[in-house]
Amino acid sequence: MPDEIPDPITELAAAAVQQHELYQAWIDAGFTRTEALELLKTVILGGTT
């Protein structure tokens, strides 16, 4: 098997990007920053939105 170049983006970094995009989408939809952060917190802690 040839040497493979590792992906420079870790799973943790990719998850952080996705969470930021979700947060930003809520702000773009009209939620306040505080509301968007509370929604994101709920998602991270395993709740539902």
PDB file of N, H, CA, C and O in Angstrom:
ATOM      1  N   MET A   1       0.848  -1.164   0.000  1.00  0.00           N
ATOM      2  CA  MET A   1       0.000   0.000   0.000  1.00  0.00           C
ATOM      3  C   MET A   1       0.901   1.238   0.000  1.00  0.00           C
ATOM      4  O   MET A   1       1.822   1.329   0.813  1.00  0.00           O
ATOM      5  N   PRO A   2       0.647   2.184  -0.898  1.00  0.00           N
ATOM      6  CA  PRO A   2       1.488   3.381  -0.949  1.00  0.00           C
ATOM      7  C   PRO A   2       1.263   4.260   0.275  1.00  0.00           C
ATOM      8  O   PRO A   2       0.213   4.212   0.917  1.00  0.00           O
ATOM      9  N   ASP A   3       2.280   5.062   0.580  1.00  0.00           N
ATOM     10  H   ASP A   3       3.132   5.100   0.059  1.00  0.00           H
ATOM     11  CA  ASP A   3       2.131   6.003   1.703  1.00  0.00           C
ATOM     12  C   ASP A   3       1.005   6.976   1.400  1.00  0.00           C
ATOM     13  O   ASP A   3       0.912   7.515   0.297  1.00  0.00           O
ATOM     14  N   GLU A   4       0.158   7.194   2.386  1.00  0.00           N
ATOM     15  H   GLU A   4       0.234   6.756   3.282  1.00  0.00           H
ATOM     16  CA  GLU A   4      -0.954   8.111   2.222  1.00  0.00           C
ATOM     17  C   GLU A   4      -0.681   9.377   3.021  1.00  0.00           C
ATOM     18  O   GLU A   4      -0.120   9.328   4.115  1.00  0.00           O
ATOM     19  N   ILE A   5      -1.083  10.497   2.465  1.00  0.00           N
ATOM     20  H   ILE A   5      -1.539  10.536   1.576  1.00  0.00           H
ATOM     21  CA  ILE A   5      -0.943  11.764   3.163  1.00  0.00           C
ATOM     22  C   ILE A   5      -2.127  11.888   4.109  1.00  0.00           C
ATOM     23  O   ILE A   5      -3.277  11.780   3.683  1.00  0.00           O
ATOM     24  N   PRO A   6      -1.854  12.114   5.394  1.00  0.00           N
ATOM     25  CA  PRO A   6      -2.975  12.226   6.330  1.00  0.00           C
ATOM     26  C   PRO A   6      -3.791  13.486   6.076  1.00  0.00           C
ATOM     27  O   PRO A   6      -3.262  14.513   5.650  1.00  0.00           O
ATOM     28  N   ASP A   7      -5.076  13.389   6.345  1.00  0.00           N
ATOM     29  H   ASP A   7      -5.506  12.555   6.692  1.00  0.00           H
ATOM     30  CA  ASP A   7      -5.977  14.525   6.196  1.00  0.00           C
ATOM     31  C   ASP A   7      -5.575  15.581   7.217  1.00  0.00           C
ATOM     32  O   ASP A   7      -5.486  15.282   8.408  1.00  0.00           O
ATOM     33  N   PRO A   8      -5.328  16.825   6.767  1.00  0.00           N
ATOM     34  CA  PRO A   8      -4.887  17.851   7.723  1.00  0.00           C
ATOM     35  C   PRO A   8      -5.998  18.326   8.653  1.00  0.00           C
ATOM     36  O   PRO A   8      -5.726  18.982   9.659  1.00  0.00           O
ATOM     37  N   ILE A   9      -7.238  18.004   8.326  1.00  0.00           N
ATOM     38  H   ILE A   9      -7.459  17.471   7.508  1.00  0.00           H
ATOM     39  CA  ILE A   9      -8.354  18.416   9.161  1.00  0.00           C
ATOM     40  C   ILE A   9      -8.801  17.233  10.016  1.00  0.00           C
ATOM     41  O   ILE A   9      -9.229  16.203   9.494  1.00  0.00           O
ATOM     42  N   THR A  10      -8.698  17.389  11.312  1.00  0.00           N
ATOM     43  H   THR A  10      -8.350  18.225  11.736  1.00  0.00           H
ATOM     44  CA  THR A  10      -9.086  16.317  12.217  1.00  0.00           C
ATOM     45  C   THR A  10     -10.606  16.245  12.320  1.00  0.00           C
ATOM     46  O   THR A  10     -11.312  17.170  11.918  1.00  0.00           O
ATOM     47  N   GLU A  11     -11.093  15.150  12.856  1.00  0.00           N
ATOM     48  H   GLU A  11     -10.520  14.398  13.183  1.00  0.00           H
ATOM     49  CA  GLU A  11     -12.535  15.006  13.068  1.00  0.00           C
ATOM     50  C   GLU A  11     -13.038  16.085  14.020  1.00  0.00           C
ATOM     51  O   GLU A  11     -14.141  16.604  13.845  1.00  0.00           O
ATOM     52  N   LEU A  12     -12.244  16.420  15.015  1.00  0.00           N
ATOM     53  H   LEU A  12     -11.349  15.999  15.157  1.00  0.00           H
ATOM     54  CA  LEU A  12     -12.642  17.451  15.972  1.00  0.00           C
ATOM     55  C   LEU A  12     -12.753  18.811  15.292  1.00  0.00           C
ATOM     56  O   LEU A  12     -13.701  19.556  15.540  1.00  0.00           O
ATOM     57  N   ALA A  13     -11.787  19.137  14.436  1.00  0.00           N
ATOM     58  H   ALA A  13     -11.016  18.533  14.235  1.00  0.00           H
ATOM     59  CA  ALA A  13     -11.831  20.415  13.720  1.00  0.00           C
ATOM     60  C   ALA A  13     -13.031  20.467  12.775  1.00  0.00           C
ATOM     61  O   ALA A  13     -13.690  21.501  12.666  1.00  0.00           O
ATOM     62  N   ALA A  14     -13.312  19.373  12.102  1.00  0.00           N
ATOM     63  H   ALA A  14     -12.776  18.533  12.190  1.00  0.00           H
ATOM     64  CA  ALA A  14     -14.459  19.326  11.192  1.00  0.00           C
ATOM     65  C   ALA A  14     -15.766  19.508  11.964  1.00  0.00           C
ATOM     66  O   ALA A  14     -16.673  20.194  11.494  1.00  0.00           O
ATOM     67  N   ALA A  15     -15.867  18.899  13.143  1.00  0.00           N
ATOM     68  H   ALA A  15     -15.130  18.341  13.525  1.00  0.00           H
ATOM     69  CA  ALA A  15     -17.070  19.050  13.960  1.00  0.00           C
ATOM     70  C   ALA A  15     -17.228  20.495  14.423  1.00  0.00           C
ATOM     71  O   ALA A  15     -18.342  21.018  14.465  1.00  0.00           O
ATOM     72  N   ALA A  16     -16.124  21.135  14.768  1.00  0.00           N
ATOM     73  H   ALA A  16     -15.220  20.710  14.734  1.00  0.00           H
ATOM     74  CA  ALA A  16     -16.181  22.531  15.199  1.00  0.00           C
ATOM     75  C   ALA A  16     -16.668  23.432  14.069  1.00  0.00           C
ATOM     76  O   ALA A  16     -17.446  24.357  14.299  1.00  0.00           O
ATOM     77  N   VAL A  17     -16.217  23.166  12.867  1.00  0.00           N
ATOM     78  H   VAL A  17     -15.585  22.414  12.680  1.00  0.00           H
ATOM     79  CA  VAL A  17     -16.664  23.947  11.706  1.00  0.00           C
ATOM     80  C   VAL A  17     -18.159  23.758  11.495  1.00  0.00           C
ATOM     81  O   VAL A  17     -18.878  24.727  11.251  1.00  0.00           O
ATOM     82  N   GLN A  18     -18.630  22.527  11.585  1.00  0.00           N
ATOM     83  H   GLN A  18     -18.046  21.740  11.784  1.00  0.00           H
ATOM     84  CA  GLN A  18     -20.058  22.259  11.404  1.00  0.00           C
ATOM     85  C   GLN A  18     -20.891  22.951  12.481  1.00  0.00           C
ATOM     86  O   GLN A  18     -21.963  23.482  12.191  1.00  0.00           O
ATOM     87  N   GLN A  19     -20.406  22.947  13.712  1.00  0.00           N
ATOM     88  H   GLN A  19     -19.535  22.515  13.947  1.00  0.00           H
ATOM     89  CA  GLN A  19     -21.138  23.605  14.789  1.00  0.00           C
ATOM     90  C   GLN A  19     -21.172  25.113  14.574  1.00  0.00           C
ATOM     91  O   GLN A  19     -22.190  25.753  14.837  1.00  0.00           O
ATOM     92  N   HIS A  20     -20.087  25.676  14.106  1.00  0.00           N
ATOM     93  H   HIS A  20     -19.260  25.156  13.892  1.00  0.00           H
ATOM     94  CA  HIS A  20     -20.070  27.117  13.837  1.00  0.00           C
ATOM     95  C   HIS A  20     -21.028  27.462  12.697  1.00  0.00           C
ATOM     96  O   HIS A  20     -21.716  28.481  12.757  1.00  0.00           O
ATOM     97  N   GLU A  21     -21.077  26.633  11.671  1.00  0.00           N
ATOM     98  H   GLU A  21     -20.517  25.806  11.622  1.00  0.00           H
ATOM     99  CA  GLU A  21     -22.000  26.868  10.561  1.00  0.00           C
ATOM    100  C   GLU A  21     -23.451  26.802  11.038  1.00  0.00           C
ATOM    101  O   GLU A  21     -24.285  27.590  10.591  1.00  0.00           O
ATOM    102  N   LEU A  22     -23.752  25.882  11.927  1.00  0.00           N
ATOM    103  H   LEU A  22     -23.074  25.242  12.290  1.00  0.00           H
ATOM    104  CA  LEU A  22     -25.095  25.773  12.483  1.00  0.00           C
ATOM    105  C   LEU A  22     -25.423  27.024  13.290  1.00  0.00           C
ATOM    106  O   LEU A  22     -26.502  27.596  13.140  1.00  0.00           O
ATOM    107  N   TYR A  23     -24.506  27.445  14.136  1.00  0.00           N
ATOM    108  H   TYR A  23     -23.629  26.980  14.258  1.00  0.00           H
ATOM    109  CA  TYR A  23     -24.670  28.663  14.941  1.00  0.00           C
ATOM    110  C   TYR A  23     -24.919  29.866  14.035  1.00  0.00           C
ATOM    111  O   TYR A  23     -25.825  30.661  14.282  1.00  0.00           O
ATOM    112  N   GLN A  24     -24.109  29.995  12.984  1.00  0.00           N
ATOM    113  H   GLN A  24     -23.373  29.349  12.783  1.00  0.00           H
ATOM    114  CA  GLN A  24     -24.243  31.127  12.071  1.00  0.00           C
ATOM    115  C   GLN A  24     -25.563  31.078  11.308  1.00  0.00           C
ATOM    116  O   GLN A  24     -26.165  32.118  11.041  1.00  0.00           O
ATOM    117  N   ALA A  25     -26.013  29.886  10.958  1.00  0.00           N
ATOM    118  H   ALA A  25     -25.524  29.041  11.175  1.00  0.00           H
ATOM    119  CA  ALA A  25     -27.290  29.741  10.245  1.00  0.00           C
ATOM    120  C   ALA A  25     -28.446  30.224  11.116  1.00  0.00           C
ATOM    121  O   ALA A  25     -29.372  30.863  10.617  1.00  0.00           O
ATOM    122  N   TRP A  26     -28.400  29.923  12.409  1.00  0.00           N
ATOM    123  H   TRP A  26     -27.648  29.404  12.814  1.00  0.00           H
ATOM    124  CA  TRP A  26     -29.444  30.402  13.305  1.00  0.00           C
ATOM    125  C   TRP A  26     -29.428  31.917  13.415  1.00  0.00           C
ATOM    126  O   TRP A  26     -30.486  32.546  13.444  1.00  0.00           O
ATOM    127  N   ILE A  27     -28.247  32.510  13.477  1.00  0.00           N
ATOM    128  H   ILE A  27     -27.388  31.999  13.454  1.00  0.00           H
ATOM    129  CA  ILE A  27     -28.150  33.968  13.517  1.00  0.00           C
ATOM    130  C   ILE A  27     -28.693  34.562  12.220  1.00  0.00           C
ATOM    131  O   ILE A  27     -29.434  35.545  12.246  1.00  0.00           O
ATOM    132  N   ASP A  28     -28.330  33.973  11.101  1.00  0.00           N
ATOM    133  H   ASP A  28     -27.728  33.174  11.080  1.00  0.00           H
ATOM    134  CA  ASP A  28     -28.818  34.449   9.804  1.00  0.00           C
ATOM    135  C   ASP A  28     -30.342  34.316   9.696  1.00  0.00           C
ATOM    136  O   ASP A  28     -30.990  35.079   8.981  1.00  0.00           O
ATOM    137  N   ALA A  29     -30.896  33.350  10.408  1.00  0.00           N
ATOM    138  H   ALA A  29     -30.369  32.730  10.989  1.00  0.00           H
ATOM    139  CA  ALA A  29     -32.345  33.128  10.380  1.00  0.00           C
ATOM    140  C   ALA A  29     -33.095  34.079  11.316  1.00  0.00           C
ATOM    141  O   ALA A  29     -34.326  34.093  11.337  1.00  0.00           O
ATOM    142  N   GLY A  30     -32.353  34.867  12.082  1.00  0.00           N
ATOM    143  H   GLY A  30     -31.353  34.855  12.064  1.00  0.00           H
ATOM    144  CA  GLY A  30     -33.002  35.857  12.925  1.00  0.00           C
ATOM    145  C   GLY A  30     -32.892  35.639  14.421  1.00  0.00           C
ATOM    146  O   GLY A  30     -33.369  36.464  15.200  1.00  0.00           O
ATOM    147  N   PHE A  31     -32.276  34.552  14.835  1.00  0.00           N
ATOM    148  H   PHE A  31     -31.888  33.881  14.203  1.00  0.00           H
ATOM    149  CA  PHE A  31     -32.074  34.338  16.265  1.00  0.00           C
ATOM    150  C   PHE A  31     -30.988  35.290  16.759  1.00  0.00           C
ATOM    151  O   PHE A  31     -30.099  35.678  16.002  1.00  0.00           O
ATOM    152  N   THR A  32     -31.071  35.663  18.040  1.00  0.00           N
ATOM    153  H   THR A  32     -31.794  35.349  18.655  1.00  0.00           H
ATOM    154  CA  THR A  32     -29.999  36.468  18.624  1.00  0.00           C
ATOM    155  C   THR A  32     -28.787  35.568  18.853  1.00  0.00           C
ATOM    156  O   THR A  32     -28.893  34.344  18.787  1.00  0.00           O
ATOM    157  N   ARG A  33     -27.650  36.177  19.120  1.00  0.00           N
ATOM    158  H   ARG A  33     -27.565  37.172  19.174  1.00  0.00           H
ATOM    159  CA  ARG A  33     -26.450  35.380  19.408  1.00  0.00           C
ATOM    160  C   ARG A  33     -26.654  34.510  20.647  1.00  0.00           C
ATOM    161  O   ARG A  33     -26.215  33.361  20.692  1.00  0.00           O
ATOM    162  N   THR A  34     -27.316  35.066  21.635  1.00  0.00           N
ATOM    163  H   THR A  34     -27.673  35.999  21.599  1.00  0.00           H
ATOM    164  CA  THR A  34     -27.574  34.302  22.856  1.00  0.00           C
ATOM    165  C   THR A  34     -28.486  33.116  22.576  1.00  0.00           C
ATOM    166  O   THR A  34     -28.236  32.009  23.053  1.00  0.00           O
ATOM    167  N   GLU A  35     -29.545  33.347  21.802  1.00  0.00           N
ATOM    168  H   GLU A  35     -29.748  34.247  21.414  1.00  0.00           H
ATOM    169  CA  GLU A  35     -30.460  32.251  21.459  1.00  0.00           C
ATOM    170  C   GLU A  35     -29.746  31.181  20.640  1.00  0.00           C
ATOM    171  O   GLU A  35     -29.923  29.987  20.880  1.00  0.00           O
ATOM    172  N   ALA A  36     -28.940  31.611  19.675  1.00  0.00           N
ATOM    173  H   ALA A  36     -28.796  32.581  19.479  1.00  0.00           H
ATOM    174  CA  ALA A  36     -28.205  30.654  18.838  1.00  0.00           C
ATOM    175  C   ALA A  36     -27.228  29.840  19.675  1.00  0.00           C
ATOM    176  O   ALA A  36     -27.059  28.641  19.451  1.00  0.00           O
ATOM    177  N   LEU A  37     -26.588  30.491  20.636  1.00  0.00           N
ATOM    178  H   LEU A  37     -26.725  31.465  20.817  1.00  0.00           H
ATOM    179  CA  LEU A  37     -25.648  29.776  21.496  1.00  0.00           C
ATOM    180  C   LEU A  37     -26.373  28.767  22.382  1.00  0.00           C
ATOM    181  O   LEU A  37     -25.881  27.660  22.599  1.00  0.00           O
ATOM    182  N   GLU A  38     -27.538  29.149  22.890  1.00  0.00           N
ATOM    183  H   GLU A  38     -27.938  30.048  22.713  1.00  0.00           H
ATOM    184  CA  GLU A  38     -28.326  28.217  23.703  1.00  0.00           C
ATOM    185  C   GLU A  38     -28.784  27.016  22.871  1.00  0.00           C
ATOM    186  O   GLU A  38     -28.763  25.884  23.354  1.00  0.00           O
ATOM    187  N   LEU A  39     -29.194  27.256  21.634  1.00  0.00           N
ATOM    188  H   LEU A  39     -29.211  28.176  21.241  1.00  0.00           H
ATOM    189  CA  LEU A  39     -29.577  26.147  20.749  1.00  0.00           C
ATOM    190  C   LEU A  39     -28.391  25.231  20.487  1.00  0.00           C
ATOM    191  O   LEU A  39     -28.525  24.008  20.525  1.00  0.00           O
ATOM    192  N   LEU A  40     -27.237  25.821  20.223  1.00  0.00           N
ATOM    193  H   LEU A  40     -27.129  26.815  20.192  1.00  0.00           H
ATOM    194  CA  LEU A  40     -26.032  25.024  19.964  1.00  0.00           C
ATOM    195  C   LEU A  40     -25.652  24.220  21.203  1.00  0.00           C
ATOM    196  O   LEU A  40     -25.260  23.057  21.099  1.00  0.00           O
ATOM    197  N   LYS A  41     -25.767  24.831  22.355  1.00  0.00           N
ATOM    198  H   LYS A  41     -26.086  25.775  22.439  1.00  0.00           H
ATOM    199  CA  LYS A  41     -25.463  24.130  23.603  1.00  0.00           C
ATOM    200  C   LYS A  41     -26.370  22.910  23.753  1.00  0.00           C
ATOM    201  O   LYS A  41     -25.918  21.841  24.163  1.00  0.00           O
ATOM    202  N   THR A  42     -27.647  23.074  23.420  1.00  0.00           N
ATOM    203  H   THR A  42     -28.014  23.942  23.087  1.00  0.00           H
ATOM    204  CA  THR A  42     -28.593  21.967  23.497  1.00  0.00           C
ATOM    205  C   THR A  42     -28.181  20.837  22.563  1.00  0.00           C
ATOM    206  O   THR A  42     -28.230  19.664  22.936  1.00  0.00           O
ATOM    207  N   VAL A  43     -27.778  21.191  21.356  1.00  0.00           N
ATOM    208  H   VAL A  43     -27.738  22.144  21.053  1.00  0.00           H
ATOM    209  CA  VAL A  43     -27.349  20.178  20.381  1.00  0.00           C
ATOM    210  C   VAL A  43     -26.103  19.459  20.884  1.00  0.00           C
ATOM    211  O   VAL A  43     -26.027  18.232  20.817  1.00  0.00           O
ATOM    212  N   ILE A  44     -25.137  20.203  21.381  1.00  0.00           N
ATOM    213  H   ILE A  44     -25.199  21.200  21.436  1.00  0.00           H
ATOM    214  CA  ILE A  44     -23.879  19.593  21.847  1.00  0.00           C
ATOM    215  C   ILE A  44     -24.128  18.652  23.020  1.00  0.00           C
ATOM    216  O   ILE A  44     -23.509  17.593  23.120  1.00  0.00           O
ATOM    217  N   LEU A  45     -25.029  19.042  23.898  1.00  0.00           N
ATOM    218  H   LEU A  45     -25.532  19.903  23.817  1.00  0.00           H
ATOM    219  CA  LEU A  45     -25.300  18.215  25.077  1.00  0.00           C
ATOM    220  C   LEU A  45     -26.242  17.050  24.787  1.00  0.00           C
ATOM    221  O   LEU A  45     -26.560  16.266  25.681  1.00  0.00           O
ATOM    222  N   GLY A  46     -26.686  16.939  23.535  1.00  0.00           N
ATOM    223  H   GLY A  46     -26.427  17.576  22.809  1.00  0.00           H
ATOM    224  CA  GLY A  46     -27.465  15.780  23.136  1.00  0.00           C
ATOM    225  C   GLY A  46     -28.966  15.960  23.200  1.00  0.00           C
ATOM    226  O   GLY A  46     -29.716  14.987  23.120  1.00  0.00           O
ATOM    227  N   GLY A  47     -29.410  17.198  23.343  1.00  0.00           N
ATOM    228  H   GLY A  47     -28.801  17.989  23.408  1.00  0.00           H
ATOM    229  CA  GLY A  47     -30.843  17.450  23.349  1.00  0.00           C
ATOM    230  C   GLY A  47     -31.375  17.563  21.944  1.00  0.00           C
ATOM    231  O   GLY A  47     -30.689  17.224  20.980  1.00  0.00           O
ATOM    232  N   THR A  48     -32.579  18.034  21.829  1.00  0.00           N
ATOM    233  H   THR A  48     -33.136  18.310  22.612  1.00  0.00           H
ATOM    234  CA  THR A  48     -33.182  18.261  20.521  1.00  0.00           C
ATOM    235  C   THR A  48     -33.456  19.733  20.362  1.00  0.00           C
ATOM    236  O   THR A  48     -33.534  20.472  21.343  1.00  0.00           O
ATOM    237  N   THR A  49     -33.602  20.158  19.119  1.00  0.00           N
ATOM    238  H   THR A  49     -33.539  19.558  18.322  1.00  0.00           H
ATOM    239  CA  THR A  49     -33.851  21.578  18.869  1.00  0.00           C
ATOM    240  C   THR A  49     -35.235  21.804  18.362  1.00  0.00           C
ATOM    241  O   THR A  49     -35.617  22.944  18.098  1.00  0.00           O
TER     242      THR A  49
END
